[in-house]
Amino acid sequence: MKRRVFLRSAGVGATALVAGCTTQQADGGAGSETSESSTTAGDGSTGTTTGTTESSSETLRVATYSAFVDAPSSSPGPWLKEQFESEFDTTIEWQTPENELNYFIERQLQGVDPGADLYVGLDTNMLIRLDEKLNDPLFAPVESGALSNRGDVKESLEFDPQNRAVPYDTGYISLVYDETQSTAPETFDGLLTPEFEGDLITQNPTSSATGKAFLLHTIKAKGEDGYLDYWQRLKDNGVRVLGTWEDSYTAYSNGEAPMVVSYSTDQVYANADGADLRKHQIRFLNGQGYANPEGMARFADTENVEAANQFMDFLLRPEVQAEIAVRNVQFPATTTAELPDEFAKYAREPEEAVTFSYEELKGNLSEWTDAWARQFASK
């Protein structure tokens, strides 16, 4: 799952949520001088690292996706860096390689040190991908007792049976709809009725994490034997599938359809931007939201074990969890975070959160998405 940030849609003045996945530039912190250098993977992809040039403290190299640190005024990264460095004798150096986790998978395949200590922004699909590609572990399990706040993480969000990835937030996939143009159905079957013909925009599950989550939710709802037939009926009813979340939300914001697959925190963005909330209504199909938690994990080869554990434990503190939730516009992963009233008012949680476990997805995810592409995208 990637963080979405507000950008103005050209020509219409509407707000669109756009996820960033390329380069980052973090706040170097008060009184510090920042430096920027390029990181290059074996496949030629590039990203940036940002840290302090003059410091006697230990450096913790934290890899993540770029929007975690460089979205204007709202990313959690700069705030986390400043707060952590004010308490610990450690300097945070953010790394955002363009190919994200694939950058580190390629380095390991080439026998190259990862060059980072911690990764923030893992999900179940990413863990499965690295486990399928690598023979040796990229990340290390969290030792028992290493994190004092580990027990506060909601059990329902745990997604790594090997205890490498520790959840720090989660989002829920939902429909966002414009009630000035239409309503939205209550169920998956409702999307198939003539009333909603041509009303839905979603994303390609082979190129979009949001689209993949929506596909998985349809598999939850219709079963492995029924989801392809369901998608064929969606196609017959005029569903529009675009390549990325950004593409689909921009099309929705431009009024090309009254419904889009997105996230249940949509009204948080809309309210902050002064948008018309009637155009940002939330619908959980079948009363469910597909949960896609994000986690953090320590690289197995790092020597900065203590600092990495300190940072992970720091991210699980109640006040830090609340800040991450507000800035990343996701829900906390712990039971102890106290969200501000404004956030709690506009962020929507489903009656029932559903997801596939690591064990259920491993060995099936590629098969399911490939089958979808053969039947749906190729026609």
Helices and strands as residue ranges (DSSP letters): E 4-8, E 15-19, E 34-40, E 46-52, E 58-63, H 67-70, H 76-87, E 90-96, H 101-109, E 118-122, H 124-133, E 139-140, G 150-152, G 155-157, E 166-170, E 172-177, G 189-192, G 194-196, E 200-203, H 209-222, H 227-236, E 240-242, H 245-253, E 259-263, H 266-272, G 277-279, E 281-283, G 285-287, E 288-291, E 294-299, H 305-315, H 318-328, E 331-332, H 341-346, E 352-354, H 358-361, H 365-372, I 373-377
